[in-house]
Each structure stands twice: as C-alpha cells, then as structure tokens.
Amino acid sequence: MAEKNNQDSFLKKLKHKYRFTIFKDHSYEEVVSVRTTKMNVLSVLVATAVFIIVMVTVIIVFTPIREYIPGYPDGTMRRELIMNAILLDSLENELRIREQFLENIRDIISGREPRTYEYATDTTIRIEDIQFTRSDHDSVLRAQIEGGNQFDLIHSREGIMTGFSSTTHFLAPTTGLIINRFNPGQNHYGVDLVTDVDQPVLAIKEGNITFANWTIETGYVIQIQHDNNFLSLYKHNAELLKSVGDFVNAGDAIAIVGNSGELTTGPHLHFELWQNGIPLNPENFILF
C-alpha cells in the first residue's frame, strides 16, 4: 500500500505544472513565460537525444567521417581486402588447375585416358554488360585474317596437300606426350603436347613469322607461313623468341612452352598444321 502511494506521488510530481519565466534584469519586465510539467521536459529531452543519435548515425554511415572512427577500415584497407580476396580466388583456381594437371599425368603414367575438365562460367556476369576495346594489335590481326583465307574452313577437300611430296619433312615442335588429339568435330584443330616447363618450341620447317602476339584465350601465339601454303601455329607459350617478319629455319627455337591464356589446364603446347585454309592432323605428318 505504501509502495502504491509512493508511485502515485511520483506520477503527481511529474504531472505537477511549473512556470518558467524570464525577466529583464533592470525593469523586471516579463520576456518569456512557459508553463510546463516535468513529464513534458523529460519527453523533450528524450526526443532530442533520440534525434541526435539518429543524426550522428546517419552522418557516420553515409559520409566519409566513418573512416576516422578508431577500428573502422578506411578506403585503403578495404581495397587491400578486396585485392586479397581476388588473389585468394586466383590461388585456389591455380591449385585446382595444378591438381587436375597432376591427375592427368597420373592417368597417362597408368595408361588411362586423360580426363577433360569443364569449368563453369560465372552466370552473374551478363555478356551484354562487357565492354570491349579494340587495340592496335587486334586491328593488325583482324586485317591479316580478313585479308587472307588461311583460316577459312573449306568443306571441300580439293587442293589439300598441294605441293606435298616425299621430300617435304616436318620436325616435331617439341618433345612430349599427346594428351588431346586432332578432333575437328569438337573444334580442336591440333594436338596438345604435355612437356617440361621452359622446354623450347621449335619451328617444324623453314618459313616466315606472320603472327607473334598475345590472345586472351590461347595466350602467347606464334605462327609460321611455310612454302606450299603450309601454316603452323604454336599456342599457350610462356614467351615468344621471334617477331613478325623474321625468317626461321627448321629446328630454330621460336618460343618457350608455357601455360598462358584462359583455355589451358597446365603447361603444354597446342600445335596446329594447316594448308590452303584446311586443318590437317599433325600426327599424319610428324612423329611426336
């Protein structure tokens, strides 16, 4: 009962009205007079505190002032976190590729068929959102391809092997094991040779370098134009040793075996042989 009386007394004090008046010092003239209660004053103080807290929170969240709060990451730290995340993802991808490469080597040693791995693409990126810029090298390559027919896939087999005779010999571009064979049905117009890293790539026959540059999918690519309209291509190199316009003899080192480009699963050489715009099976003409 006494506790209830104390509560009622406290509520009455909160609701008790007071008058706040401001007088002039000399004339005692009333300037401001406010009639209020303790509850009204408490409500105003609580509302003001809430408003200040909300405004401070908004300023911290949506302005650069938050970077001055101790413990909050600044712009440099956030960029480093993003770069570290990208680096970690690249390292994981590299480890996965190396593991798959080692699995293929174990399959080859055991006499089994090497496995072909397919990588899922990131469906969150739309093709129409990707912006491409044309470089000078791209324009040169485009003009070279559009100006000739060495890459045209001709359905007719007429004219193939023109000028090929028993005196025409091709050297092996490098030593190694064939893990992917010639298969035009799957758009694989050459053979893939697994070999040691930093193994030299050799010209299969004398000719002129007509292309030596970087491509996104196949990395460092070098191409040799031989007589009788033969064309040899060497892809995924780590380094190119010759430039466009150079003349090379059979057996000259033109590149270093590598693992460059997006379409690669480990250090190897992708080799193609063409004539008159038609892809040839290199195994029919070269002893690897």
C-alpha positions as protocol buffer text, in pm:
chain_id: "A"
residue {
  index: 1
  type: MET
  ca { x: 0 y: 0 z: 0 }
}
residue {
  index: 2
  type: ALA
  ca { x: 282 y: 234 z: 88 }
}
residue {
  index: 3
  type: GLU
  ca { x: 459 y: 145 z: -238 }
}
residue {
  index: 4
  type: LYS
  ca { x: 146 y: 231 z: -437 }
}
residue {
  index: 5
  type: ASN
  ca { x: 117 y: 563 z: -260 }
}
residue {
  index: 6
  type: ASN
  ca { x: 483 y: 639 z: -346 }
}
residue {
  index: 7
  type: GLN
  ca { x: 416 y: 564 z: -714 }
}
residue {
  index: 8
  type: ASP
  ca { x: 109 y: 787 z: -719 }
}
residue {
  index: 9
  type: SER
  ca { x: 307 y: 1062 z: -552 }
}
residue {
  index: 10
  type: PHE
  ca { x: 584 y: 1028 z: -810 }
}
residue {
  index: 11
  type: LEU
  ca { x: 337 y: 1050 z: -1101 }
}
residue {
  index: 12
  type: LYS
  ca { x: 173 y: 1354 z: -946 }
}
residue {
  index: 13
  type: LYS
  ca { x: 513 y: 1525 z: -920 }
}
residue {
  index: 14
  type: LEU
  ca { x: 576 y: 1452 z: -1290 }
}
residue {
  index: 15
  type: LYS
  ca { x: 239 y: 1598 z: -1386 }
}
residue {
  index: 16
  type: HIS
  ca { x: 268 y: 1896 z: -1148 }
}
residue {
  index: 17
  type: LYS
  ca { x: 276 y: 2218 z: -1353 }
}
residue {
  index: 18
  type: TYR
  ca { x: 556 y: 2470 z: -1330 }
}
residue {
  index: 19
  type: ARG
  ca { x: 603 y: 2811 z: -1486 }
}
residue {
  index: 20
  type: PHE
  ca { x: 936 y: 2909 z: -1636 }
}
residue {
  index: 21
  type: THR
  ca { x: 965 y: 3289 z: -1673 }
}
residue {
  index: 22
  type: ILE
  ca { x: 1244 y: 3513 z: -1797 }
}
residue {
  index: 23
  type: PHE
  ca { x: 1253 y: 3881 z: -1676 }
}
residue {
  index: 24
  type: LYS
  ca { x: 1463 y: 4173 z: -1784 }
}
residue {
  index: 25
  type: ASP
  ca { x: 1733 y: 4247 z: -1526 }
}
residue {
  index: 26
  type: HIS
  ca { x: 1660 y: 4616 z: -1480 }
}
residue {
  index: 27
  type: SER
  ca { x: 1286 y: 4656 z: -1531 }
}
residue {
  index: 28
  type: TYR
  ca { x: 1172 y: 4309 z: -1435 }
}
residue {
  index: 29
  type: GLU
  ca { x: 960 y: 4312 z: -1748 }
}
residue {
  index: 30
  type: GLU
  ca { x: 846 y: 3961 z: -1844 }
}
residue {
  index: 31
  type: VAL
  ca { x: 1009 y: 3843 z: -2166 }
}
residue {
  index: 32
  type: VAL
  ca { x: 922 y: 3471 z: -2191 }
}
residue {
  index: 33
  type: SER
  ca { x: 689 y: 3261 z: -1984 }
}
residue {
  index: 34
  type: VAL
  ca { x: 648 y: 2888 z: -2033 }
}
residue {
  index: 35
  type: ARG
  ca { x: 410 y: 2668 z: -1840 }
}
residue {
  index: 36
  type: THR
  ca { x: 506 y: 2301 z: -1841 }
}
residue {
  index: 37
  type: THR
  ca { x: 548 y: 1985 z: -1636 }
}
residue {
  index: 38
  type: LYS
  ca { x: 841 y: 1762 z: -1551 }
}
residue {
  index: 39
  type: MET
  ca { x: 695 y: 1494 z: -1782 }
}
residue {
  index: 40
  type: ASN
  ca { x: 693 y: 1736 z: -2077 }
}
residue {
  index: 41
  type: VAL
  ca { x: 1053 y: 1836 z: -2008 }
}
residue {
  index: 42
  type: LEU
  ca { x: 1156 y: 1469 z: -1983 }
}
residue {
  index: 43
  type: SER
  ca { x: 977 y: 1390 z: -2312 }
}
residue {
  index: 44
  type: VAL
  ca { x: 1151 y: 1676 z: -2490 }
}
residue {
  index: 45
  type: LEU
  ca { x: 1492 y: 1563 z: -2358 }
}
residue {
  index: 46
  type: VAL
  ca { x: 1431 y: 1203 z: -2468 }
}
residue {
  index: 47
  type: ALA
  ca { x: 1314 y: 1312 z: -2816 }
}
residue {
  index: 48
  type: THR
  ca { x: 1616 y: 1541 z: -2853 }
}
residue {
  index: 49
  type: ALA
  ca { x: 1854 y: 1261 z: -2751 }
}
residue {
  index: 50
  type: VAL
  ca { x: 1693 y: 1020 z: -3000 }
}
residue {
  index: 51
  type: PHE
  ca { x: 1715 y: 1281 z: -3278 }
}
residue {
  index: 52
  type: ILE
  ca { x: 2085 y: 1345 z: -3205 }
}
residue {
  index: 53
  type: ILE
  ca { x: 2163 y: 971 z: -3202 }
}
residue {
  index: 54
  type: VAL
  ca { x: 1982 y: 920 z: -3536 }
}
residue {
  index: 55
  type: MET
  ca { x: 2157 y: 1216 z: -3700 }
}
residue {
  index: 56
  type: VAL
  ca { x: 2502 y: 1105 z: -3577 }
}
residue {
  index: 57
  type: THR
  ca { x: 2436 y: 751 z: -3703 }
}
residue {
  index: 58
  type: VAL
  ca { x: 2327 y: 878 z: -4047 }
}
residue {
  index: 59
  type: ILE
  ca { x: 2633 y: 1103 z: -4076 }
}
residue {
  index: 60
  type: ILE
  ca { x: 2869 y: 818 z: -3978 }
}
residue {
  index: 61
  type: VAL
  ca { x: 2710 y: 565 z: -4213 }
}
residue {
  index: 62
  type: PHE
  ca { x: 2669 y: 781 z: -4525 }
}
residue {
  index: 63
  type: THR
  ca { x: 2970 y: 1014 z: -4511 }
}
residue {
  index: 64
  type: PRO
  ca { x: 3350 y: 963 z: -4513 }
}
residue {
  index: 65
  type: ILE
  ca { x: 3360 y: 1067 z: -4146 }
}
residue {
  index: 66
  type: ARG
  ca { x: 3323 y: 698 z: -4056 }
}
residue {
  index: 67
  type: GLU
  ca { x: 3682 y: 638 z: -4169 }
}
residue {
  index: 68
  type: TYR
  ca { x: 3804 y: 849 z: -3874 }
}
residue {
  index: 69
  type: ILE
  ca { x: 3640 y: 618 z: -3619 }
}
residue {
  index: 70
  type: PRO
  ca { x: 3906 y: 401 z: -3449 }
}
residue {
  index: 71
  type: GLY
  ca { x: 3885 y: 43 z: -3572 }
}
residue {
  index: 72
  type: TYR
  ca { x: 3678 y: 123 z: -3883 }
}
residue {
  index: 73
  type: PRO
  ca { x: 3857 y: 20 z: -4207 }
}
residue {
  index: 74
  type: ASP
  ca { x: 3950 y: 309 z: -4435 }
}
residue {
  index: 75
  type: GLY
  ca { x: 3945 y: 307 z: -4816 }
}
residue {
  index: 76
  type: THR
  ca { x: 4298 y: 169 z: -4846 }
}
residue {
  index: 77
  type: MET
  ca { x: 4223 y: -118 z: -4612 }
}
residue {
  index: 78
  type: ARG
  ca { x: 3904 y: -205 z: -4798 }
}
residue {
  index: 79
  type: ARG
  ca { x: 4089 y: -207 z: -5130 }
}
residue {
  index: 80
  type: GLU
  ca { x: 4352 y: -436 z: -4980 }
}
residue {
  index: 81
  type: LEU
  ca { x: 4078 y: -668 z: -4852 }
}
residue {
  index: 82
  type: ILE
  ca { x: 3923 y: -685 z: -5200 }
}
residue {
  index: 83
  type: MET
  ca { x: 4261 y: -748 z: -5366 }
}
residue {
  index: 84
  type: ASN
  ca { x: 4341 y: -1018 z: -5110 }
}
residue {
  index: 85
  type: ALA
  ca { x: 4007 y: -1185 z: -5182 }
}
residue {
  index: 86
  type: ILE
  ca { x: 4077 y: -1176 z: -5558 }
}
residue {
  index: 87
  type: LEU
  ca { x: 4430 y: -1311 z: -5501 }
}
residue {
  index: 88
  type: LEU
  ca { x: 4296 y: -1591 z: -5282 }
}
residue {
  index: 89
  type: ASP
  ca { x: 4045 y: -1685 z: -5550 }
}
residue {
  index: 90
  type: SER
  ca { x: 4320 y: -1689 z: -5814 }
}
residue {
  index: 91
  type: LEU
  ca { x: 4541 y: -1906 z: -5593 }
}
residue {
  index: 92
  type: GLU
  ca { x: 4257 y: -2151 z: -5536 }
}
residue {
  index: 93
  type: ASN
  ca { x: 4195 y: -2169 z: -5911 }
}
residue {
  index: 94
  type: GLU
  ca { x: 4567 y: -2222 z: -5978 }
}
residue {
  index: 95
  type: LEU
  ca { x: 4585 y: -2501 z: -5720 }
}
residue {
  index: 96
  type: ARG
  ca { x: 4280 y: -2666 z: -5875 }
}
residue {
  index: 97
  type: ILE
  ca { x: 4435 y: -2649 z: -6223 }
}
residue {
  index: 98
  type: ARG
  ca { x: 4764 y: -2794 z: -6096 }
}
residue {
  index: 99
  type: GLU
  ca { x: 4582 y: -3076 z: -5919 }
}
residue {
  index: 100
  type: GLN
  ca { x: 4392 y: -3159 z: -6238 }
}
residue {
  index: 101
  type: PHE
  ca { x: 4717 y: -3150 z: -6435 }
}
residue {
  index: 102
  type: LEU
  ca { x: 4879 y: -3392 z: -6189 }
}
residue {
  index: 103
  type: GLU
  ca { x: 4575 y: -3620 z: -6213 }
}
residue {
  index: 104
  type: ASN
  ca { x: 4615 y: -3627 z: -6592 }
}
residue {
  index: 105
  type: ILE
  ca { x: 4984 y: -3710 z: -6555 }
}
residue {
  index: 106
  type: ARG
  ca { x: 4897 y: -3998 z: -6320 }
}
residue {
  index: 107
  type: ASP
  ca { x: 4636 y: -4122 z: -6569 }
}
residue {
  index: 108
  type: ILE
  ca { x: 4890 y: -4110 z: -6853 }
}
residue {
  index: 109
  type: ILE
  ca { x: 5150 y: -4299 z: -6648 }
}
residue {
  index: 110
  type: SER
  ca { x: 4888 y: -4559 z: -6554 }
}
residue {
  index: 111
  type: GLY
  ca { x: 4783 y: -4600 z: -6917 }
}
residue {
  index: 112
  type: ARG
  ca { x: 4439 y: -4448 z: -6870 }
}
residue {
  index: 113
  type: GLU
  ca { x: 4266 y: -4188 z: -7086 }
}
residue {
  index: 114
  type: PRO
  ca { x: 4336 y: -3832 z: -6963 }
}
residue {
  index: 115
  type: ARG
  ca { x: 4031 y: -3652 z: -6835 }
}
residue {
  index: 116
  type: THR
  ca { x: 3893 y: -3334 z: -6988 }
}
residue {
  index: 117
  type: TYR
  ca { x: 3771 y: -3079 z: -6736 }
}
residue {
  index: 118
  type: GLU
  ca { x: 3490 y: -2833 z: -6798 }
}
residue {
  index: 119
  type: TYR
  ca { x: 3476 y: -2513 z: -6598 }
}
residue {
  index: 120
  type: ALA
  ca { x: 3151 y: -2348 z: -6506 }
}
residue {
  index: 121
  type: THR
  ca { x: 3118 y: -1985 z: -6606 }
}
residue {
  index: 122
  type: ASP
  ca { x: 3002 y: -1711 z: -6374 }
}
residue {
  index: 123
  type: THR
  ca { x: 2635 y: -1662 z: -6460 }
}
residue {
  index: 124
  type: THR
  ca { x: 2619 y: -1339 z: -6262 }
}
residue {
  index: 125
  type: ILE
  ca { x: 2805 y: -1156 z: -6541 }
}
residue {
  index: 126
  type: ARG
  ca { x: 2596 y: -1076 z: -6847 }
}
residue {
  index: 127
  type: ILE
  ca { x: 2765 y: -1074 z: -7184 }
}
residue {
  index: 128
  type: GLU
  ca { x: 2587 y: -755 z: -7289 }
}
residue {
  index: 129
  type: ASP
  ca { x: 2742 y: -574 z: -6991 }
}
residue {
  index: 130
  type: ILE
  ca { x: 3100 y: -649 z: -7103 }
}
residue {
  index: 131
  type: GLN
  ca { x: 3270 y: -362 z: -7288 }
}
residue {
  index: 132
  type: PHE
  ca { x: 3550 y: -445 z: -7533 }
}
residue {
  index: 133
  type: THR
  ca { x: 3808 y: -203 z: -7666 }
}
residue {
  index: 134
  type: ARG
  ca { x: 3996 y: -265 z: -7988 }
}
residue {
  index: 135
  type: SER
  ca { x: 4374 y: -243 z: -7960 }
}
residue {
  index: 136
  type: ASP
  ca { x: 4625 y: -179 z: -8239 }
}
residue {
  index: 137
  type: HIS
  ca { x: 4735 y: -543 z: -8224 }
}
residue {
  index: 138
  type: ASP
  ca { x: 4376 y: -658 z: -8261 }
}
residue {
  index: 139
  type: SER
  ca { x: 4334 y: -441 z: -8571 }
}
residue {
  index: 140
  type: VAL
  ca { x: 4653 y: -585 z: -8724 }
}
residue {
  index: 141
  type: LEU
  ca { x: 4538 y: -943 z: -8658 }
}
residue {
  index: 142
  type: ARG
  ca { x: 4190 y: -869 z: -8791 }
}
residue {
  index: 143
  type: ALA
  ca { x: 4330 y: -718 z: -9113 }
}
residue {
  index: 144
  type: GLN
  ca { x: 4560 y: -1017 z: -9153 }
}
residue {
  index: 145
  type: ILE
  ca { x: 4279 y: -1270 z: -9115 }
}
residue {
  index: 146
  type: GLU
  ca { x: 4030 y: -1081 z: -9331 }
}
residue {
  index: 147
  type: GLY
  ca { x: 4293 y: -1025 z: -9598 }
}
residue {
  index: 148
  type: GLY
  ca { x: 4368 y: -1394 z: -9647 }
}
residue {
  index: 149
  type: ASN
  ca { x: 4199 y: -1731 z: -9641 }
}
residue {
  index: 150
  type: GLN
  ca { x: 4443 y: -1933 z: -9435 }
}
residue {
  index: 151
  type: PHE
  ca { x: 4189 y: -1978 z: -9157 }
}
residue {
  index: 152
  type: ASP
  ca { x: 3880 y: -2042 z: -9369 }
}
residue {
  index: 153
  type: LEU
  ca { x: 3729 y: -2386 z: -9308 }
}
residue {
  index: 154
  type: ILE
  ca { x: 3667 y: -2519 z: -9657 }
}
residue {
  index: 155
  type: HIS
  ca { x: 3434 y: -2817 z: -9668 }
}
residue {
  index: 156
  type: SER
  ca { x: 3578 y: -2944 z: -9993 }
}
residue {
  index: 157
  type: ARG
  ca { x: 3899 y: -3141 z: -9959 }
}
residue {
  index: 158
  type: GLU
  ca { x: 4017 y: -3045 z: -10307 }
}
residue {
  index: 159
  type: GLY
  ca { x: 4358 y: -2893 z: -10317 }
}
residue {
  index: 160
  type: ILE
  ca { x: 4465 y: -3031 z: -9982 }
}
residue {
  index: 161
  type: MET
  ca { x: 4828 y: -3138 z: -9957 }
}
residue {
  index: 162
  type: THR
  ca { x: 4914 y: -2942 z: -10271 }
}
residue {
  index: 163
  type: GLY
  ca { x: 5289 y: -2942 z: -10317 }
}
residue {
  index: 164
  type: PHE
  ca { x: 5346 y: -3212 z: -10052 }
}
residue {
  index: 165
  type: SER
  ca { x: 5596 y: -3472 z: -10163 }
}
residue {
  index: 166
  type: SER
  ca { x: 5833 y: -3725 z: -10016 }
}
residue {
  index: 167
  type: THR
  ca { x: 6095 y: -3452 z: -9989 }
}
residue {
  index: 168
  type: THR
  ca { x: 5872 y: -3243 z: -9757 }
}
residue {
  index: 169
  type: HIS
  ca { x: 5965 y: -3309 z: -9397 }
}
residue {
  index: 170
  type: PHE
  ca { x: 5841 y: -3157 z: -9072 }
}
residue {
  index: 171
  type: LEU
  ca { x: 6026 y: -3166 z: -8742 }
}
residue {
  index: 172
  type: ALA
  ca { x: 5846 y: -3219 z: -8413 }
}
residue {
  index: 173
  type: PRO
  ca { x: 5777 y: -2879 z: -8248 }
}
residue {
  index: 174
  type: THR
  ca { x: 5878 y: -3020 z: -7906 }
}
residue {
  index: 175
  type: THR
  ca { x: 5915 y: -3347 z: -7720 }
}
residue {
  index: 176
  type: GLY
  ca { x: 5626 y: -3468 z: -7509 }
}
residue {
  index: 177
  type: LEU
  ca { x: 5312 y: -3679 z: -7479 }
}
residue {
  index: 178
  type: ILE
  ca { x: 4992 y: -3611 z: -7672 }
}
residue {
  index: 179
  type: ILE
  ca { x: 4703 y: -3563 z: -7427 }
}
residue {
  index: 180
  type: ASN
  ca { x: 4443 y: -3422 z: -7671 }
}
residue {
  index: 181
  type: ARG
  ca { x: 4433 y: -3533 z: -8032 }
}
residue {
  index: 182
  type: PHE
  ca { x: 4310 y: -3373 z: -8352 }
}
residue {
  index: 183
  type: ASN
  ca { x: 3927 y: -3354 z: -8339 }
}
residue {
  index: 184
  type: PRO
  ca { x: 3760 y: -3104 z: -8577 }
}
residue {
  index: 185
  type: GLY
  ca { x: 3416 y: -3216 z: -8455 }
}
residue {
  index: 186
  type: GLN
  ca { x: 3493 y: -3053 z: -8119 }
}
residue {
  index: 187
  type: ASN
  ca { x: 3669 y: -2751 z: -8274 }
}
residue {
  index: 188
  type: HIS
  ca { x: 4008 y: -2890 z: -8172 }
}
residue {
  index: 189
  type: TYR
  ca { x: 4219 y: -2840 z: -8486 }
}
residue {
  index: 190
  type: GLY
  ca { x: 4551 y: -2957 z: -8348 }
}
residue {
  index: 191
  type: VAL
  ca { x: 4722 y: -3167 z: -8082 }
}
residue {
  index: 192
  type: ASP
  ca { x: 4812 y: -3085 z: -7721 }
}
residue {
  index: 193
  type: LEU
  ca { x: 5160 y: -3191 z: -7610 }
}
residue {
  index: 194
  type: VAL
  ca { x: 5247 y: -3213 z: -7239 }
}
residue {
  index: 195
  type: THR
  ca { x: 5614 y: -3142 z: -7182 }
}
residue {
  index: 196
  type: ASP
  ca { x: 5851 y: -2987 z: -6930 }
}
residue {
  index: 197
  type: VAL
  ca { x: 5812 y: -2623 z: -6831 }
}
residue {
  index: 198
  type: ASP
  ca { x: 6057 y: -2393 z: -7015 }
}
residue {
  index: 199
  type: GLN
  ca { x: 6101 y: -2653 z: -7293 }
}
residue {
  index: 200
  type: PRO
  ca { x: 6186 y: -2478 z: -7623 }
}
residue {
  index: 201
  type: VAL
  ca { x: 5934 y: -2473 z: -7907 }
}
residue {
  index: 202
  type: LEU
  ca { x: 6096 y: -2541 z: -8245 }
}
residue {
  index: 203
  type: ALA
  ca { x: 5996 y: -2443 z: -8597 }
}
residue {
  index: 204
  type: ILE
  ca { x: 5880 y: -2753 z: -8784 }
}
residue {
  index: 205
  type: LYS
  ca { x: 6006 y: -2615 z: -9116 }
}
residue {
  index: 206
  type: GLU
  ca { x: 6167 y: -2301 z: -9253 }
}
residue {
  index: 207
  type: GLY
  ca { x: 5936 y: -2007 z: -9310 }
}
residue {
  index: 208
  type: ASN
  ca { x: 5842 y: -1652 z: -9210 }
}
residue {
  index: 209
  type: ILE
  ca { x: 5680 y: -1544 z: -8884 }
}
residue {
  index: 210
  type: THR
  ca { x: 5341 y: -1393 z: -8977 }
}
residue {
  index: 211
  type: PHE
  ca { x: 5194 y: -1356 z: -8629 }
}
residue {
  index: 212
  type: ALA
  ca { x: 5353 y: -1331 z: -8284 }
}
residue {
  index: 213
  type: ASN
  ca { x: 5136 y: -1180 z: -8013 }
}
residue {
  index: 214
  type: TRP
  ca { x: 4911 y: -1235 z: -7711 }
}
residue {
  index: 215
  type: THR
  ca { x: 4549 y: -1354 z: -7727 }
}
residue {
  index: 216
  type: ILE
  ca { x: 4308 y: -1383 z: -7435 }
}
residue {
  index: 217
  type: GLU
  ca { x: 4210 y: -1748 z: -7487 }
}
residue {
  index: 218
  type: THR
  ca { x: 4536 y: -1903 z: -7609 }
}
residue {
  index: 219
  type: GLY
  ca { x: 4799 y: -1674 z: -7453 }
}
residue {
  index: 220
  type: TYR
  ca { x: 5121 y: -1614 z: -7645 }
}
residue {
  index: 221
  type: VAL
  ca { x: 5075 y: -1741 z: -8002 }
}
residue {
  index: 222
  type: ILE
  ca { x: 5326 y: -1760 z: -8284 }
}
residue {
  index: 223
  type: GLN
  ca { x: 5252 y: -1854 z: -8644 }
}
residue {
  index: 224
  type: ILE
  ca { x: 5482 y: -1951 z: -8931 }
}
residue {
  index: 225
  type: GLN
  ca { x: 5399 y: -1937 z: -9302 }
}
residue {
  index: 226
  type: HIS
  ca { x: 5581 y: -2212 z: -9492 }
}
residue {
  index: 227
  type: ASP
  ca { x: 5605 y: -2281 z: -9864 }
}
residue {
  index: 228
  type: ASN
  ca { x: 5324 y: -2465 z: -10048 }
}
residue {
  index: 229
  type: ASN
  ca { x: 5069 y: -2273 z: -9835 }
}
residue {
  index: 230
  type: PHE
  ca { x: 5151 y: -2466 z: -9516 }
}
residue {
  index: 231
  type: LEU
  ca { x: 5084 y: -2281 z: -9192 }
}
residue {
  index: 232
  type: SER
  ca { x: 5190 y: -2389 z: -8843 }
}
residue {
  index: 233
  type: LEU
  ca { x: 5057 y: -2241 z: -8516 }
}
residue {
  index: 234
  type: TYR
  ca { x: 5203 y: -2275 z: -8166 }
}
residue {
  index: 235
  type: LYS
  ca { x: 4982 y: -2167 z: -7871 }
}
residue {
  index: 236
  type: HIS
  ca { x: 4992 y: -2125 z: -7489 }
}
residue {
  index: 237
  type: ASN
  ca { x: 5359 y: -2026 z: -7489 }
}
residue {
  index: 238
  type: ALA
  ca { x: 5527 y: -1866 z: -7188 }
}
residue {
  index: 239
  type: GLU
  ca { x: 5747 y: -1641 z: -7405 }
}
residue {
  index: 240
  type: LEU
  ca { x: 5797 y: -1565 z: -7774 }
}
residue {
  index: 241
  type: LEU
  ca { x: 6153 y: -1561 z: -7910 }
}
residue {
  index: 242
  type: LYS
  ca { x: 6078 y: -1434 z: -8262 }
}
residue {
  index: 243
  type: SER
  ca { x: 5893 y: -1137 z: -8408 }
}
residue {
  index: 244
  type: VAL
  ca { x: 5668 y: -1084 z: -8709 }
}
residue {
  index: 245
  type: GLY
  ca { x: 5872 y: -1079 z: -9030 }
}
residue {
  index: 246
  type: ASP
  ca { x: 6160 y: -1296 z: -8900 }
}
residue {
  index: 247
  type: PHE
  ca { x: 6274 y: -1585 z: -9117 }
}
residue {
  index: 248
  type: VAL
  ca { x: 6338 y: -1910 z: -8930 }
}
residue {
  index: 249
  type: ASN
  ca { x: 6494 y: -2239 z: -9029 }
}
residue {
  index: 250
  type: ALA
  ca { x: 6365 y: -2581 z: -8934 }
}
residue {
  index: 251
  type: GLY
  ca { x: 6463 y: -2654 z: -8574 }
}
residue {
  index: 252
  type: ASP
  ca { x: 6507 y: -2288 z: -8468 }
}
residue {
  index: 253
  type: ALA
  ca { x: 6373 y: -2209 z: -8121 }
}
residue {
  index: 254
  type: ILE
  ca { x: 6077 y: -1972 z: -8165 }
}
residue {
  index: 255
  type: ALA
  ca { x: 5911 y: -1982 z: -7819 }
}
residue {
  index: 256
  type: ILE
  ca { x: 5909 y: -2137 z: -7472 }
}
residue {
  index: 257
  type: VAL
  ca { x: 5643 y: -2388 z: -7362 }
}
residue {
  index: 258
  type: GLY
  ca { x: 5410 y: -2229 z: -7106 }
}
residue {
  index: 259
  type: ASN
  ca { x: 5063 y: -2215 z: -6958 }
}
residue {
  index: 260
  type: SER
  ca { x: 4930 y: -1882 z: -7086 }
}
residue {
  index: 261
  type: GLY
  ca { x: 4575 y: -1797 z: -7186 }
}
residue {
  index: 262
  type: GLU
  ca { x: 4235 y: -1881 z: -7042 }
}
residue {
  index: 263
  type: LEU
  ca { x: 4183 y: -2212 z: -7230 }
}
residue {
  index: 264
  type: THR
  ca { x: 4463 y: -2409 z: -7062 }
}
residue {
  index: 265
  type: THR
  ca { x: 4483 y: -2665 z: -6781 }
}
residue {
  index: 266
  type: GLY
  ca { x: 4860 y: -2677 z: -6734 }
}
residue {
  index: 267
  type: PRO
  ca { x: 5195 y: -2633 z: -6911 }
}
residue {
  index: 268
  type: HIS
  ca { x: 5163 y: -2772 z: -7263 }
}
residue {
  index: 269
  type: LEU
  ca { x: 5192 y: -2682 z: -7631 }
}
residue {
  index: 270
  type: HIS
  ca { x: 4889 y: -2665 z: -7859 }
}
residue {
  index: 271
  type: PHE
  ca { x: 5014 y: -2723 z: -8215 }
}
residue {
  index: 272
  type: GLU
  ca { x: 4816 y: -2686 z: -8539 }
}
residue {
  index: 273
  type: LEU
  ca { x: 4906 y: -2753 z: -8903 }
}
residue {
  index: 274
  type: TRP
  ca { x: 4705 y: -2601 z: -9189 }
}
residue {
  index: 275
  type: GLN
  ca { x: 4722 y: -2596 z: -9569 }
}
residue {
  index: 276
  type: ASN
  ca { x: 4509 y: -2389 z: -9804 }
}
residue {
  index: 277
  type: GLY
  ca { x: 4279 y: -2295 z: -9518 }
}
residue {
  index: 278
  type: ILE
  ca { x: 4213 y: -2658 z: -9418 }
}
residue {
  index: 279
  type: PRO
  ca { x: 4328 y: -2803 z: -9083 }
}
residue {
  index: 280
  type: LEU
  ca { x: 4546 y: -3113 z: -9103 }
}
residue {
  index: 281
  type: ASN
  ca { x: 4602 y: -3384 z: -8847 }
}
residue {
  index: 282
  type: PRO
  ca { x: 4964 y: -3323 z: -8736 }
}
residue {
  index: 283
  type: GLU
  ca { x: 5008 y: -3689 z: -8639 }
}
residue {
  index: 284
  type: ASN
  ca { x: 4977 y: -3786 z: -9008 }
}
residue {
  index: 285
  type: PHE
  ca { x: 5291 y: -3587 z: -9094 }
}
residue {
  index: 286
  type: ILE
  ca { x: 5501 y: -3556 z: -8777 }
}
residue {
  index: 287
  type: LEU
  ca { x: 5643 y: -3822 z: -8548 }
}
residue {
  index: 288
  type: PHE
  ca { x: 5588 y: -3686 z: -8196 }
}
